[in-house]
Amino acid sequence: MSLSKKEQEIIQTGAKNLEKRCIEARMVGIKMESYGKELILDIHNCDVSKFNRIDIERYIRVLCNDVIDMEREDLHWWDYEDDPEGYKEAPSHLKGTSCVQFIKTSTIVIHSLVDLKKIFIDIFSCKDFDVEKAVSFTGGYFGGVVKNKTEVIRN
């Protein structure tokens, strides 16, 4: 198989590791199929009244059931719920509620930061989902502005 000039440049410069791997795979006849995707969201100026276990779990439930159609499994929390003194002493970048929601073969990871009014959410799934619906729902639910949105296709 001969490579185009652009494909040769990508391989020579090592640019964009994923593109390079896909081109190399095509050279030896390997079909690259997507393993899944990850949506990474940074949302600023949020309604911090929703940065608690009840509202975050409600967000996850609606997201999974109505937006991305995923089956929820175990949910694990990290916060200062049982340690008010620790919360007072914690730096701003640690004050908030974090969780990992396992979904069938995948995860949703959430880190909220009360003092900074920011929430960071990663949705990884082997099953396809509508990224724009997830972005729109998430920004609206937390009443913030989506500052960064990155979609990564896993191969």
C-alpha positions, 0 to 999 in steps of 0.5 A: 500500500502506498502512502499519500504525502500527508500520511508520510509527513504524519509518520515522519514527524510523529504528529498526532499519535492516534492518526499515526497508529491508524495509518500504520494499522492500515499499512498492515491491513488492520481495521481500526474500530472504535472501542468507545469514547470519552467526553471531558467537560470543564464547566464554570460559574455553576450553581454550587447549590447542586454540588452535593450528593443528592443533586449529583446523584440525581444528575447521574440518574437522569444522564444515564436513564434519559440522555445517554441510555447507560446502565448504572452500577456502583457509585463511590463518593469522596467529600467532606460530608463527615469531616466539617473541620477538614472542609474548613482547612482544605484548600479551594481546589479540594472543597467539593464533592467527587464521585465515580459512577460505574456504568456497564463496562465504563465510568462517569467521574465528577469533581465539583469545586464549591469555592471555584464554582467549577465542575469537571466531568468525564464520561467514558463509555464503550457504548456510543452516546450523543455528545451534544445532548450530554453537553447540553444537559450537563451545562443546563443541569449545573447552571454553568458555562461549558468552558472546555469540551473534549471528545476522545475516540478510543481505539 
